[in-house]
Amino acid sequence: MTIPEKPLLNTTETWELINLTEDSHPIHLHLVRFQILDRRPFDTFNYFSSNAVRYTGPAVPPDPGELGWKDTARADPGIVTRIIVPFQGYAGRYVWHCHILEHEDNEMMRPFEVLPAAVASIQKHPVLSSHGLLHAQTSVSASAMR
C-alpha cells in the first residue's frame, strides 16, 4: 500500500479533513495529539466537478469542549476541519481512521509514516481516503498552536 502522508519527525503540520460524505466522521490519529483549528463549509458539488475547494462560509473556531489536545476530531459533512499536528517522539508507521465501528471493522484505515528529519519528501496534494474524506497537509511552525 502506498503511504502518501509522510510528515517529518519534529515538524508540525496543518491537516485539512475535507468531508465529502453525508455523515459526520470521528477521525482518530494514532500516537499523536493535535488541536482543532477551525471548521469551514464548502461546496461539495464544486469539489466533485472541479476538484477545488470553494468555501461557502467563514471559518468557525472549535466548540469550547474541543479546545486543547485531542486524538480524535469530528469531521462534519460538507465541512473542512483543520487540525494542527506536531509529529514528535518517534519515527515510524502509524494509522489514521474513522472511529465509526463499521469503518474500523472493514479496515478503513490509512497509514501515515513519520520520517526521520534527515528524509525530506512530504507530499503536498490532497489524498482520498477509503471512506470519502480527503486530507491535505501543509507544514507550519509550532508557534501556531494554542
N, CA, C and O atoms as a GROMACS GRO file, in nm:
protein
  584
    1MET      N    1   0.085  -0.119   0.000
    1MET     CA    2   0.000   0.000   0.000
    1MET      C    3   0.089   0.125   0.000
    1MET      O    4   0.186   0.134   0.076
    2THR      N    5   0.056   0.220  -0.085
    2THR     CA    6   0.126   0.346  -0.089
    2THR      C    7   0.093   0.427   0.035
    2THR      O    8  -0.021   0.430   0.080
    3ILE      N    9   0.193   0.492   0.090
    3ILE     CA   10   0.173   0.577   0.207
    3ILE      C   11   0.195   0.722   0.165
    3ILE      O   12   0.309   0.768   0.158
    4PRO      N   13   0.086   0.796   0.136
    4PRO     CA   14   0.102   0.932   0.085
    4PRO      C   15   0.135   1.035   0.193
    4PRO      O   16   0.200   1.136   0.164
    5GLU      N   17   0.092   1.012   0.317
    5GLU     CA   18   0.119   1.108   0.424
    5GLU      C   19   0.250   1.072   0.491
    5GLU      O   20   0.261   0.968   0.556
    6LYS      N   21   0.351   1.160   0.475
    6LYS     CA   22   0.484   1.132   0.529
    6LYS      C   23   0.541   1.255   0.598
    6LYS      O   24   0.634   1.318   0.546
    7PRO      N   25   0.488   1.291   0.714
    7PRO     CA   26   0.543   1.406   0.786
    7PRO      C   27   0.682   1.374   0.840
    7PRO      O   28   0.716   1.258   0.864
    8LEU      N   29   0.760   1.478   0.858
    8LEU     CA   30   0.894   1.462   0.914
    8LEU      C   31   0.888   1.471   1.066
    8LEU      O   32   0.809   1.548   1.122
    9LEU      N   33   0.971   1.391   1.133
    9LEU     CA   34   0.980   1.393   1.277
    9LEU      C   35   1.019   1.534   1.324
    9LEU      O   36   1.103   1.599   1.264
   10ASN      N   37   0.956   1.578   1.431
   10ASN     CA   38   0.980   1.709   1.494
   10ASN      C   39   0.938   1.826   1.405
   10ASN      O   40   0.995   1.935   1.413
   11THR      N   41   0.838   1.803   1.320
   11THR     CA   42   0.776   1.912   1.245
   11THR      C   43   0.629   1.918   1.286
   11THR      O   44   0.577   1.827   1.350
   12THR      N   45   0.564   2.026   1.248
   12THR     CA   46   0.423   2.045   1.277
   12THR      C   47   0.352   2.072   1.145
   12THR      O   48   0.397   2.153   1.065
   13GLU      N   49   0.240   2.002   1.123
   13GLU     CA   50   0.164   2.019   1.001
   13GLU      C   51   0.021   2.056   1.031
   13GLU      O   52  -0.033   2.021   1.136
   14THR      N   53  -0.041   2.127   0.938
   14THR     CA   54  -0.184   2.152   0.942
   14THR      C   55  -0.248   2.057   0.841
   14THR      O   56  -0.214   2.057   0.723
   15TRP      N   57  -0.341   1.975   0.891
   15TRP     CA   58  -0.414   1.882   0.803
   15TRP      C   59  -0.555   1.935   0.786
   15TRP      O   60  -0.616   1.983   0.882
   16GLU      N   61  -0.606   1.926   0.665
   16GLU     CA   62  -0.743   1.964   0.633
   16GLU      C   63  -0.823   1.837   0.605
   16GLU      O   64  -0.796   1.766   0.508
   17LEU      N   65  -0.919   1.809   0.690
   17LEU     CA   66  -1.007   1.693   0.672
   17LEU      C   67  -1.128   1.743   0.594
   17LEU      O   68  -1.211   1.816   0.648
   18ILE      N   69  -1.139   1.703   0.470
   18ILE     CA   70  -1.243   1.751   0.379
   18ILE      C   71  -1.347   1.642   0.367
   18ILE      O   72  -1.323   1.539   0.303
   19ASN      N   73  -1.462   1.662   0.429
   19ASN     CA   74  -1.564   1.557   0.433
   19ASN      C   75  -1.659   1.569   0.314
   19ASN      O   76  -1.738   1.662   0.306
   20LEU      N   77  -1.649   1.473   0.223
   20LEU     CA   78  -1.732   1.469   0.103
   20LEU      C   79  -1.856   1.382   0.120
   20LEU      O   80  -1.934   1.367   0.027
   21THR      N   81  -1.874   1.324   0.239
   21THR     CA   82  -1.986   1.234   0.263
   21THR      C   83  -2.102   1.310   0.326
   21THR      O   84  -2.093   1.430   0.350
   22GLU      N   85  -2.212   1.238   0.351
   22GLU     CA   86  -2.329   1.298   0.416
   22GLU      C   87  -2.333   1.267   0.565
   22GLU      O   88  -2.434   1.292   0.631
   23ASP      N   89  -2.224   1.212   0.619
   23ASP     CA   90  -2.218   1.173   0.760
   23ASP      C   91  -2.104   1.244   0.830
   23ASP      O   92  -2.005   1.281   0.768
   24SER      N   93  -2.118   1.262   0.962
   24SER     CA   94  -2.006   1.306   1.045
   24SER      C   95  -1.915   1.186   1.070
   24SER      O   96  -1.963   1.073   1.087
   25HIS      N   97  -1.785   1.211   1.073
   25HIS     CA   98  -1.688   1.105   1.098
   25HIS      C   99  -1.596   1.148   1.211
   25HIS      O  100  -1.533   1.253   1.203
   26PRO      N  101  -1.586   1.067   1.318
   26PRO     CA  102  -1.488   1.095   1.424
   26PRO      C  103  -1.350   1.043   1.377
   26PRO      O  104  -1.326   0.923   1.379
   27ILE      N  105  -1.263   1.133   1.337
   27ILE     CA  106  -1.134   1.096   1.281
   27ILE      C  107  -1.029   1.090   1.392
   27ILE      O  108  -1.013   1.184   1.470
   28HIS      N  109  -0.960   0.976   1.397
   28HIS     CA  110  -0.862   0.948   1.502
   28HIS      C  111  -0.725   0.928   1.440
   28HIS      O  112  -0.710   0.850   1.346
   29LEU      N  113  -0.624   0.996   1.493
   29LEU     CA  114  -0.485   0.977   1.452
   29LEU      C  115  -0.412   0.904   1.563
   29LEU      O  116  -0.414   0.947   1.678
   30HIS      N  117  -0.349   0.793   1.529
   30HIS     CA  118  -0.278   0.714   1.629
   30HIS      C  119  -0.145   0.777   1.666
   30HIS      O  120  -0.073   0.830   1.582
   31LEU      N  121  -0.114   0.770   1.794
   31LEU     CA  122   0.015   0.803   1.852
   31LEU      C  123   0.060   0.947   1.831
   31LEU      O  124   0.180   0.977   1.840
   32VAL      N  125  -0.034   1.037   1.804
   32VAL     CA  126  -0.004   1.180   1.802
   32VAL      C  127  -0.119   1.252   1.872
   32VAL      O  128  -0.227   1.196   1.890
   33ARG      N  129  -0.095   1.374   1.909
   33ARG     CA  130  -0.201   1.459   1.962
   33ARG      C  131  -0.208   1.581   1.871
   33ARG      O  132  -0.109   1.617   1.806
   34PHE      N  133  -0.324   1.645   1.867
   34PHE     CA  134  -0.341   1.760   1.780
   34PHE      C  135  -0.442   1.855   1.841
   34PHE      O  136  -0.508   1.823   1.940
   35GLN      N  137  -0.454   1.972   1.780
   35GLN     CA  138  -0.556   2.069   1.819
   35GLN      C  139  -0.641   2.102   1.697
   35GLN      O  140  -0.591   2.109   1.585
   36ILE      N  141  -0.771   2.122   1.722
   36ILE     CA  142  -0.861   2.163   1.616
   36ILE      C  143  -0.845   2.313   1.596
   36ILE      O  144  -0.856   2.389   1.692
   37LEU      N  145  -0.819   2.356   1.474
   37LEU     CA  146  -0.805   2.499   1.445
   37LEU      C  147  -0.940   2.562   1.414
   37LEU      O  148  -0.977   2.663   1.473
   38ASP      N  149  -1.013   2.502   1.319
   38ASP     CA  150  -1.143   2.557   1.280
   38ASP      C  151  -1.214   2.462   1.186
   38ASP      O  152  -1.159   2.361   1.143
   39ARG      N  153  -1.338   2.497   1.156
   39ARG     CA  154  -1.420   2.425   1.058
   39ARG      C  155  -1.480   2.528   0.963
   39ARG      O  156  -1.516   2.638   1.004
   40ARG      N  157  -1.490   2.490   0.834
   40ARG     CA  158  -1.542   2.585   0.735
   40ARG      C  159  -1.622   2.511   0.629
   40ARG      O  160  -1.574   2.413   0.573
   41PRO      N  161  -1.745   2.558   0.601
   41PRO     CA  162  -1.827   2.490   0.499
   41PRO      C  163  -1.772   2.515   0.358
   41PRO      O  164  -1.714   2.620   0.329
   42PHE      N  165  -1.793   2.416   0.272
   42PHE     CA  166  -1.750   2.430   0.133
   42PHE      C  167  -1.855   2.366   0.042
   42PHE      O  168  -1.942   2.292   0.087
   43ASP      N  169  -1.844   2.397  -0.086
   43ASP     CA  170  -1.937   2.349  -0.188
   43ASP      C  171  -1.889   2.213  -0.238
   43ASP      O  172  -1.793   2.204  -0.315
   44THR      N  173  -1.956   2.105  -0.193
   44THR     CA  174  -1.914   1.970  -0.232
   44THR      C  175  -1.935   1.946  -0.382
   44THR      O  176  -1.854   1.880  -0.447
   45PHE      N  177  -2.045   2.000  -0.437
   45PHE     CA  178  -2.070   1.982  -0.581
   45PHE      C  179  -1.955   2.043  -0.661
   45PHE      O  180  -1.906   1.982  -0.756
   46ASN      N  181  -1.912   2.163  -0.624
   46ASN     CA  182  -1.800   2.228  -0.692
   46ASN      C  183  -1.674   2.142  -0.680
   46ASN      O  184  -1.597   2.132  -0.776
   47TYR      N  185  -1.653   2.082  -0.564
   47TYR     CA  186  -1.534   1.998  -0.547
   47TYR      C  187  -1.539   1.878  -0.642
   47TYR      O  188  -1.440   1.847  -0.708
   48PHE      N  189  -1.655   1.811  -0.649
   48PHE     CA  190  -1.666   1.695  -0.737
   48PHE      C  191  -1.652   1.734  -0.884
   48PHE      O  192  -1.600   1.655  -0.963
   49SER      N  193  -1.696   1.853  -0.922
   49SER     CA  194  -1.690   1.892  -1.063
   49SER      C  195  -1.558   1.957  -1.103
   49SER      O  196  -1.518   1.948  -1.219
   50SER      N  197  -1.489   2.022  -1.009
   50SER     CA  198  -1.366   2.093  -1.046
   50SER      C  199  -1.244   2.053  -0.963
   50SER      O  200  -1.134   2.102  -0.989
   51ASN      N  201  -1.261   1.966  -0.865
   51ASN     CA  202  -1.153   1.923  -0.777
   51ASN      C  203  -1.089   2.040  -0.702
   51ASN      O  204  -0.969   2.040  -0.674
   52ALA      N  205  -1.172   2.140  -0.671
   52ALA     CA  206  -1.123   2.257  -0.597
   52ALA      C  207  -1.220   2.288  -0.483
   52ALA      O  208  -1.342   2.275  -0.498
   53VAL      N  209  -1.164   2.330  -0.370
   53VAL     CA  210  -1.247   2.369  -0.255
   53VAL      C  211  -1.290   2.514  -0.274
   53VAL      O  212  -1.208   2.604  -0.289
   54ARG      N  213  -1.422   2.536  -0.273
   54ARG     CA  214  -1.478   2.672  -0.276
   54ARG      C  215  -1.558   2.687  -0.147
   54ARG      O  216  -1.662   2.624  -0.128
   55TYR      N  217  -1.506   2.772  -0.059
   55TYR     CA  218  -1.572   2.792   0.070
   55TYR      C  219  -1.702   2.867   0.055
   55TYR      O  220  -1.715   2.956  -0.029
   56THR      N  221  -1.800   2.830   0.137
   56THR     CA  222  -1.932   2.892   0.130
   56THR      C  223  -1.967   2.969   0.258
   56THR      O  224  -2.078   3.019   0.271
   57GLY      N  225  -1.873   2.978   0.349
   57GLY     CA  226  -1.896   3.049   0.474
   57GLY      C  227  -1.765   3.070   0.547
   57GLY      O  228  -1.660   3.022   0.504
   58PRO      N  229  -1.772   3.143   0.658
   58PRO     CA  230  -1.649   3.172   0.733
   58PRO      C  231  -1.601   3.051   0.814
   58PRO      O  232  -1.677   2.958   0.841
   59ALA      N  233  -1.475   3.055   0.851
   59ALA     CA  234  -1.419   2.954   0.941
   59ALA      C  235  -1.476   2.976   1.080
   59ALA      O  236  -1.488   3.089   1.126
   60VAL      N  237  -1.511   2.866   1.146
   60VAL     CA  238  -1.570   2.870   1.280
   60VAL      C  239  -1.474   2.802   1.377
   60VAL      O  240  -1.429   2.690   1.349
   61PRO      N  241  -1.441   2.866   1.489
   61PRO     CA  242  -1.349   2.801   1.584
   61PRO      C  243  -1.412   2.676   1.645
   61PRO      O  244  -1.533   2.657   1.638
   62PRO      N  245  -1.329   2.590   1.706
   62PRO     CA  246  -1.384   2.469   1.768
   62PRO      C  247  -1.476   2.503   1.884
   62PRO      O  248  -1.465   2.610   1.944
   63ASP      N  249  -1.568   2.411   1.915
   63ASP     CA  250  -1.655   2.427   2.030
   63ASP      C  251  -1.571   2.433   2.157
   63ASP      O  252  -1.460   2.380   2.159
   64PRO      N  253  -1.621   2.495   2.265
   64PRO     CA  254  -1.543   2.505   2.389
   64PRO      C  255  -1.493   2.369   2.441
   64PRO      O  256  -1.382   2.361   2.494
   65GLY      N  257  -1.573   2.265   2.426
   65GLY     CA  258  -1.531   2.133   2.471
   65GLY      C  259  -1.426   2.068   2.383
   65GLY      O  260  -1.374   1.961   2.416
   66GLU      N  261  -1.393   2.132   2.270
   66GLU     CA  262  -1.294   2.077   2.177
   66GLU      C  263  -1.159   2.149   2.187
   66GLU      O  264  -1.066   2.116   2.113
   67LEU      N  265  -1.148   2.245   2.277
   67LEU     CA  266  -1.022   2.316   2.294
   67LEU      C  267  -0.921   2.224   2.363
   67LEU      O  268  -0.960   2.134   2.438
   68GLY      N  269  -0.796   2.244   2.338
   68GLY     CA  270  -0.693   2.161   2.399
   68GLY      C  271  -0.652   2.048   2.308
   68GLY      O  272  -0.692   2.041   2.192
   69TRP      N  273  -0.570   1.959   2.363
   69TRP     CA  274  -0.514   1.849   2.285
   69TRP      C  275  -0.614   1.737   2.266
   69TRP      O  276  -0.689   1.703   2.357
   70LYS      N  277  -0.616   1.680   2.146
   70LYS     CA  278  -0.709   1.574   2.108
   70LYS      C  279  -0.635   1.463   2.036
   70LYS      O  280  -0.521   1.481   1.991
   71ASP      N  281  -0.700   1.347   2.025
   71ASP     CA  282  -0.654   1.243   1.934
   71ASP      C  283  -0.765   1.203   1.836
   71ASP      O  284  -0.744   1.121   1.747
   72THR      N  285  -0.884   1.264   1.855
   72THR     CA  286  -0.998   1.241   1.768
   72THR      C  287  -1.071   1.373   1.745
   72THR      O  288  -1.088   1.452   1.838
   73ALA      N  289  -1.112   1.398   1.622
   73ALA     CA  290  -1.188   1.518   1.589
   73ALA      C  291  -1.307   1.481   1.502
   73ALA      O  292  -1.300   1.391   1.419
   74ARG      N  293  -1.416   1.553   1.523
   74ARG     CA  294  -1.538   1.534   1.443
   74ARG      C  295  -1.521   1.606   1.309
   74ARG      O  296  -1.494   1.726   1.304
   75ALA      N  297  -1.538   1.531   1.200
   75ALA     CA  298  -1.535   1.589   1.066
   75ALA      C  299  -1.678   1.584   1.012
   75ALA      O  300  -1.727   1.478   0.973
   76ASP      N  301  -1.744   1.698   1.009
   76ASP     CA  302  -1.884   1.706   0.969
   76ASP      C  303  -1.899   1.710   0.817
   76ASP      O  304  -1.806   1.750   0.747
   77PRO      N  305  -2.016   1.669   0.766
   77PRO     CA  306  -2.038   1.667   0.620
   77PRO      C  307  -2.035   1.807   0.560
   77PRO      O  308  -2.089   1.903   0.617
   78GLY      N  309  -1.969   1.817   0.445
   78GLY     CA  310  -1.963   1.946   0.375
   78GLY      C  311  -1.878   2.049   0.446
   78GLY      O  312  -1.892   2.169   0.422
   79ILE      N  313  -1.788   2.003   0.533
   79ILE     CA  314  -1.705   2.092   0.614
   79ILE      C  315  -1.558   2.053   0.599
   79ILE      O  316  -1.525   1.934   0.593
   80VAL      N  317  -1.471   2.153   0.592
   80VAL     CA  318  -1.327   2.132   0.603
   80VAL      C  319  -1.290   2.155   0.750
   80VAL      O  320  -1.308   2.265   0.802
   81THR      N  321  -1.240   2.052   0.815
   81THR     CA  322  -1.194   2.061   0.954
   81THR      C  323  -1.042   2.068   0.951
   81THR      O  324  -0.976   1.976   0.903
   82ARG      N  325  -0.987   2.179   1.003
   82ARG     CA  326  -0.841   2.194   1.004
   82ARG      C  327  -0.788   2.159   1.143
   82ARG      O  328  -0.839   2.206   1.244
   83ILE      N  329  -0.684   2.074   1.145
   83ILE     CA  330  -0.617   2.038   1.269
   83ILE      C  331  -0.468   2.067   1.255
   83ILE      O  332  -0.413   2.060   1.145
   84ILE      N  333  -0.404   2.099   1.366
   84ILE     CA  334  -0.260   2.122   1.366
   84ILE      C  335  -0.196   2.010   1.448
   84ILE      O  336  -0.233   1.986   1.563
   85VAL      N  337  -0.098   1.942   1.386
   85VAL     CA  338  -0.044   1.818   1.442
   85VAL      C  339   0.108   1.827   1.454
   85VAL      O  340   0.178   1.838   1.353
   86PRO      N  341   0.162   1.823   1.578
   86PRO     CA  342   0.307   1.810   1.593
   86PRO      C  343   0.346   1.662   1.588
   86PRO      O  344   0.288   1.580   1.658
   87PHE      N  345   0.443   1.629   1.506
   87PHE     CA  346   0.490   1.492   1.494
   87PHE      C  347   0.620   1.481   1.573
   87PHE      O  348   0.729   1.509   1.522
   88GLN      N  349   0.606   1.440   1.698
   88GLN     CA  350   0.719   1.437   1.792
   88GLN      C  351   0.735   1.296   1.848
   88GLN      O  352   0.642   1.215   1.846
   89GLY      N  353   0.853   1.269   1.896
   89GLY     CA  354   0.875   1.143   1.966
   89GLY      C  355   0.949   1.041   1.883
   89GLY      O  356   1.070   1.023   1.899
   90TYR      N  357   0.877   0.973   1.794
   90TYR     CA  358   0.935   0.860   1.724
   90TYR      C  359   0.898   0.860   1.576
   90TYR      O  360   0.786   0.894   1.538
   91ALA      N  361   0.995   0.822   1.494
   91ALA     CA  362   0.967   0.796   1.354
   91ALA      C  363   0.901   0.659   1.345
   91ALA      O  364   0.918   0.575   1.434
   92GLY      N  365   0.826   0.636   1.239
   92GLY     CA  366   0.763   0.505   1.220
   92GLY      C  367   0.630   0.514   1.150
   92GLY      O  368   0.585   0.623   1.114
   93ARG      N  369   0.568   0.399   1.131
   93ARG     CA  370   0.439   0.392   1.063
   93ARG      C  371   0.326   0.388   1.165
   93ARG      O  372   0.331   0.316   1.264
   94TYR      N  373   0.223   0.467   1.137
   94TYR     CA  374   0.105   0.477   1.222
   94TYR      C  375  -0.017   0.477   1.130
   94TYR      O  376  -0.002   0.468   1.008
   95VAL      N  377  -0.137   0.486   1.188
   95VAL     CA  378  -0.258   0.493   1.106
   95VAL      C  379  -0.346   0.607   1.154
   95VAL      O  380  -0.337   0.652   1.268
   96TRP      N  381  -0.432   0.654   1.064
   96TRP     CA  382  -0.542   0.743   1.100
   96TRP      C  383  -0.667   0.685   1.036
   96TRP      O  384  -0.661   0.625   0.928
   97HIS      N  385  -0.782   0.703   1.104
   97HIS     CA  386  -0.903   0.636   1.057
   97HIS      C  387  -1.026   0.698   1.121
   97HIS      O  388  -1.018   0.782   1.211
   98CYS      N  389  -1.140   0.656   1.071
   98CYS     CA  390  -1.268   0.696   1.127
   98CYS      C  391  -1.303   0.599   1.240
   98CYS      O  392  -1.281   0.479   1.228
   99HIS      N  393  -1.357   0.653   1.350
   99HIS     CA  394  -1.392   0.570   1.465
   99HIS      C  395  -1.535   0.514   1.458
   99HIS      O  396  -1.584   0.462   1.558
  100ILE      N  397  -1.602   0.524   1.344
  100ILE     CA  398  -1.730   0.456   1.328
  100ILE      C  399  -1.700   0.306   1.319
  100ILE      O  400  -1.618   0.263   1.238
  101LEU      N  401  -1.765   0.229   1.403
  101LEU     CA  402  -1.733   0.088   1.418
  101LEU      C  403  -1.732   0.013   1.284
  101LEU      O  404  -1.642  -0.067   1.259
  102GLU      N  405  -1.832   0.038   1.198
  102GLU     CA  406  -1.837  -0.031   1.070
  102GLU      C  407  -1.715   0.001   0.984
  102GLU      O  408  -1.668  -0.084   0.909
  103HIS      N  409  -1.665   0.123   0.995
  103HIS     CA  410  -1.546   0.160   0.918
  103HIS      C  411  -1.423   0.091   0.973
  103HIS      O  412  -1.339   0.042   0.897
  104GLU      N  413  -1.411   0.085   1.106
  104GLU     CA  414  -1.298   0.016   1.167
  104GLU      C  415  -1.302  -0.132   1.134
  104GLU      O  416  -1.200  -0.192   1.100
  105ASP      N  417  -1.421  -0.193   1.144
  105ASP     CA  418  -1.435  -0.336   1.118
  105ASP      C  419  -1.402  -0.372   0.973
  105ASP      O  420  -1.361  -0.485   0.946
  106ASN      N  421  -1.419  -0.279   0.881
  106ASN     CA  422  -1.390  -0.304   0.740
  106ASN      C  423  -1.251  -0.254   0.701
  106ASN      O  424  -1.224  -0.231   0.584
  107GLU      N  425  -1.166  -0.237   0.800
  107GLU     CA  426  -1.027  -0.198   0.780
  107GLU      C  427  -1.012  -0.068   0.700
  107GLU      O  428  -0.921  -0.055   0.619
  108MET      N  429  -1.103   0.027   0.725
  108MET     CA  430  -1.093   0.157   0.657
  108MET      C  431  -0.998   0.245   0.735
  108MET      O  432  -1.039   0.336   0.807
  109MET      N  433  -0.871   0.217   0.718
  109MET     CA  434  -0.765   0.292   0.785
  109MET      C  435  -0.665   0.336   0.681
  109MET      O  436  -0.645   0.270   0.579
  110ARG      N  437  -0.601   0.449   0.709
  110ARG     CA  438  -0.496   0.499   0.621
  110ARG      C  439  -0.367   0.505   0.700
  110ARG      O  440  -0.366   0.549   0.814
  111PRO      N  441  -0.258   0.460   0.639
  111PRO     CA  442  -0.130   0.472   0.708
  111PRO      C  443  -0.070   0.611   0.690
  111PRO      O  444  -0.097   0.680   0.592
  112PHE      N  445   0.010   0.651   0.787
  112PHE     CA  446   0.100   0.764   0.768
  112PHE      C  447   0.233   0.723   0.827
  112PHE      O  448   0.238   0.644   0.922
  113GLU      N  449   0.340   0.777   0.772
  113GLU     CA  450   0.473   0.740   0.818
  113GLU      C  451   0.548   0.865   0.859
  113GLU      O  452   0.572   0.955   0.778
  114VAL      N  453   0.586   0.871   0.986
  114VAL     CA  454   0.668   0.980   1.036
  114VAL      C  455   0.813   0.945   1.000
  114VAL      O  456   0.868   0.845   1.046
  115LEU      N  457   0.872   1.030   0.916
  115LEU     CA  458   1.007   1.005   0.867
  115LEU      C  459   1.110   1.074   0.954
  115LEU      O  460   1.082   1.180   1.010
  116PRO      N  461   1.229   1.015   0.966
  116PRO     CA  462   1.337   1.084   1.038
  116PRO      C  463   1.365   1.218   0.972
  116PRO      O  464   1.343   1.234   0.852
  117ALA      N  465   1.413   1.314   1.050
  117ALA     CA  466   1.434   1.451   0.999
  117ALA      C  467   1.529   1.454   0.880
  117ALA      O  468   1.522   1.547   0.800
  118ALA      N  469   1.616   1.356   0.864
  118ALA     CA  470   1.711   1.355   0.752
  118ALA      C  471   1.643   1.329   0.618
  118ALA      O  472   1.702   1.356   0.514
  119VAL      N  473   1.522   1.276   0.619
  119VAL     CA  474   1.449   1.246   0.496
  119VAL      C  475   1.356   1.364   0.467
  119VAL      O  476   1.285   1.410   0.556
  120ALA      N  477   1.354   1.412   0.343
  120ALA     CA  478   1.272   1.529   0.310
  120ALA      C  479   1.185   1.502   0.190
  120ALA      O  480   1.214   1.549   0.080
  121SER      N  481   1.075   1.426   0.210
  121SER     CA  482   0.982   1.403   0.099
  121SER      C  483   0.839   1.406   0.152
  121SER      O  484   0.784   1.302   0.186
  122ILE      N  485   0.781   1.526   0.159
  122ILE     CA  486   0.642   1.540   0.204
  122ILE      C  487   0.556   1.567   0.082
  122ILE      O  488   0.585   1.658   0.004
  123GLN      N  489   0.451   1.489   0.066
  123GLN     CA  490   0.358   1.509  -0.044
  123GLN      C  491   0.261   1.620  -0.006
  123GLN      O  492   0.210   1.620   0.106
  124LYS      N  493   0.234   1.715  -0.096
  124LYS     CA  494   0.156   1.833  -0.063
  124LYS      C  495   0.017   1.836  -0.124
  124LYS      O  496  -0.050   1.939  -0.112
  125HIS      N  497  -0.031   1.730  -0.188
  125HIS     CA  498  -0.162   1.736  -0.251
  125HIS      C  499  -0.264   1.649  -0.177
  125HIS      O  500  -0.225   1.558  -0.103
  126PRO      N  501  -0.394   1.677  -0.196
  126PRO     CA  502  -0.497   1.602  -0.126
  126PRO      C  503  -0.498   1.454  -0.161
  126PRO      O  504  -0.457   1.414  -0.270
  127VAL      N  505  -0.544   1.375  -0.066
  127VAL     CA  506  -0.550   1.230  -0.083
  127VAL      C  507  -0.688   1.182  -0.040
  127VAL      O  508  -0.736   1.220   0.066
  128LEU      N  509  -0.753   1.100  -0.123
  128LEU     CA  510  -0.885   1.047  -0.090
  128LEU      C  511  -0.871   0.925  -0.002
  128LEU      O  512  -0.800   0.831  -0.037
  129SER      N  513  -0.938   0.925   0.111
  129SER     CA  514  -0.937   0.809   0.199
  129SER      C  515  -1.043   0.710   0.155
  129SER      O  516  -1.123   0.740   0.067
  130SER      N  517  -1.044   0.594   0.218
  130SER     CA  518  -1.137   0.489   0.179
  130SER      C  519  -1.281   0.519   0.215
  130SER      O  520  -1.371   0.452   0.165
  131HIS      N  521  -1.306   0.618   0.301
  131HIS     CA  522  -1.446   0.647   0.335
  131HIS      C  523  -1.486   0.790   0.299
  131HIS      O  524  -1.566   0.852   0.369
  132GLY      N  525  -1.430   0.843   0.190
  132GLY     CA  526  -1.479   0.968   0.133
  132GLY      C  527  -1.428   1.094   0.200
  132GLY      O  528  -1.481   1.202   0.176
  133LEU      N  529  -1.325   1.083   0.282
  133LEU     CA  530  -1.266   1.203   0.342
  133LEU      C  531  -1.135   1.231   0.272
  133LEU      O  532  -1.060   1.139   0.238
  134LEU      N  533  -1.110   1.356   0.252
  134LEU     CA  534  -0.983   1.397   0.194
  134LEU      C  535  -0.901   1.464   0.302
  134LEU      O  536  -0.955   1.512   0.402
  135HIS      N  537  -0.774   1.467   0.282
  135HIS     CA  538  -0.692   1.548   0.371
  135HIS      C  539  -0.576   1.601   0.290
  135HIS      O  540  -0.523   1.532   0.203
  136ALA      N  541  -0.537   1.722   0.319
  136ALA     CA  542  -0.419   1.781   0.259
  136ALA      C  543  -0.330   1.827   0.373
  136ALA      O  544  -0.380   1.860   0.480
  137GLN      N  545  -0.202   1.828   0.351
  137GLN     CA  546  -0.114   1.866   0.460
  137GLN      C  547  -0.024   1.980   0.420
  137GLN      O  548   0.012   1.994   0.303
  138THR      N  549   0.010   2.062   0.516
  138THR     CA  550   0.100   2.174   0.495
  138THR      C  551   0.182   2.191   0.621
  138THR      O  552   0.127   2.190   0.732
  139SER      N  553   0.311   2.205   0.608
  139SER     CA  554   0.395   2.226   0.725
  139SER      C  555   0.379   2.369   0.775
  139SER      O  556   0.370   2.463   0.696
  140VAL      N  557   0.376   2.384   0.906
  140VAL     CA  558   0.368   2.516   0.969
  140VAL      C  559   0.457   2.516   1.092
  140VAL      O  560   0.504   2.410   1.135
  141SER      N  561   0.480   2.632   1.147
  141SER     CA  562   0.564   2.639   1.266
  141SER      C  563   0.484   2.602   1.390
  141SER      O  564   0.361   2.613   1.392
  142ALA      N  565   0.553   2.558   1.493
  142ALA     CA  566   0.487   2.518   1.619
  142ALA      C  567   0.423   2.638   1.689
  142ALA      O  568   0.338   2.618   1.776
  143SER      N  569   0.461   2.759   1.654
  143SER     CA  570   0.403   2.876   1.720
  143SER      C  571   0.256   2.895   1.688
  143SER      O  572   0.189   2.974   1.755
  144ALA      N  573   0.203   2.826   1.588
  144ALA     CA  574   0.063   2.839   1.553
  144ALA      C  575  -0.029   2.765   1.650
  144ALA      O  576  -0.151   2.785   1.647
  145MET      N  577   0.026   2.682   1.736
  145MET     CA  578  -0.055   2.605   1.830
  145MET      C  579  -0.096   2.693   1.948
  145MET      O  580  -0.023   2.783   1.989
  146ARG      N  581  -0.217   2.663   2.004
  146ARG     CA  582  -0.265   2.736   2.120
  146ARG      C  583  -0.201   2.685   2.246
  146ARG      O  584  -0.231   2.735   2.355
   0.00000   0.00000   0.00000
